[in-house]
Amino acid sequence: MIVDDKIENIISLTALLEDIENINIVTSTDPNEALKICWKEDIDLALVDVQMPEINGFEFVSFLKKNPKTNHIIPIMVTAISKEDKYLIQGLNSGAVDYLYKPLNPEATIAKVKSFVQQLLIQQEIKEKNIALEESKQAILKAKEEADLARKSKETFLANMSHEIRTPINGIMGITQMLKNSQLSVEQENWINKLDSASQNLLNIINDILDLSKVDSGMMKLNMESTSVHDITDDLNNLFIDKANYKGLDFSIDVDERITSYFLTDPLRLKQILTNFISNSFKFTAEGSVTLKIQLITEDNHSICLRFQVIDTGIGIVEDALEKIFIAFEQGEDSITKKFGGTGLGLAIVKRIAALLNGRVFASSEYGKGSIFSFECTFDKIKDKPVEKETQVLYTELPKFNFPMILIAEDNELNSFMLANILKSWNCDITLATNGLIALEEINKKKIDLVFMDAHMPLMSGFEAIKEIRRNANPIIANMPIISISASVLQAEQQEALDAGANEVVGKPFDPIKLYKTIDTLLSKLK
Ligand code: ADP
């Protein structure tokens, strides 16, 4: 925009600037009209004559600066009045950014305007980039939201799947155990053993997937206990000695003699890490040895740092693969899956659990010669001895109950059949119900001493049935001991059962010994 009350000035200035690239020139001899144009059009730069009638250049610039619609315009004063400081300052105060002096020096004028145009172009570019940046920020936020949603639905999916898949597997495994204890021909025994190991494998895979999602969603809880290295090695030795004999491998455990103290850890998870390493070593070693070596790295009054290494003479791992094997679903070589099977989940879980225990895992290997898998961790030392472990007893050998009437409300026939079988071995009388409604009818009809209530059942869920029982007018019924059966490993579902009014929650697969203790405690409270 060129504003000058004298048309000849406008003509000469326009002629001077015409050839500059990327500009359009709008002119006016009337400052009022020029203000309107600035208001309506997209003006970037204004060359403003200082001495004009009605509105002088300084006033013109102040108007531009006051109006939010025009305050972005860069004003340059064009003046014939002297270069005295007071005019200069007045112009700058009103918002002008520069001065051109009449008579105009053509080169200086062109250079000045060009440099402002250049500045404007850069500003324009920055604006566009800012818009693009803002757009990509929005896109990232949206993608994050979608990823969060996807993660949540993955968790829900896994929780539901765990329930749906574990329930039938528990059935299969329970019946398999019962068949194993029945009269079988040698051939049948062989079939059952195969069925047993296949279902155990399936359960392991499902447990692995659940473990992974539990760690990832922060739901894996550690049970810290006082432990000694020998507790760990005894269990591992029992677990693998048969396998070593079967595969003809030399399995040994070599513990640094200086390790004598008890320390605090989650023994189950520590064993899970080592079991994974050792199982892999057995899997990938055809001849030679598998050694678990436990070394003392450092020790002071409060803590002890140990390195657990599983060393094998197996097929080894190529160098490139060493890093990726700790990533979920990754295996050393594609051919491995075909030859040895596996899901590639074991080490991914191990790495996460190691981090939970504040330790780290790493591997080294020589392809074709063997591998070393290590877990290194600093533990807090404990002065007390660990709690003595109970010796294993067969559940059928536990003392019998005095024929209590137990109601099993469970829609899965296989599960209720198995549970009934275990309970009958302890002299319990059994009533069965396949949903919450039938359970309520039975409770009102018969004298029931204790109820097992599955969470998910048709018609009336276990939680609703429990709430109904607790509302019963008869205090004997309302206070009846109720054990909720949950196939879900999720804490939330177990809490829901307790909130509904269950006394205890037992998870599937049933651990008969725990089951016995729970029943025993609840029944003895009734006496
Ligand atoms: P999976 O064994 O179920 O495939 P893992 O996560 O336990 O899953 O192991 C990932 C991969 O790491 C294996 O498929 C194998 O390629 C490699 N690996 C693990 N342990 C060993 C070992 N001791 N010797 C050779 N390769 C191994």
Residues whose N, C-alpha, C, O or C-beta is under 5 A from the ligand:
A	BS01	ADP	N280 S281 F284 G314 G316 I317 I325 E330 Q331 G332 E333 I336 G341 G342 T343 G344 L345 G346 L347 A348 S371
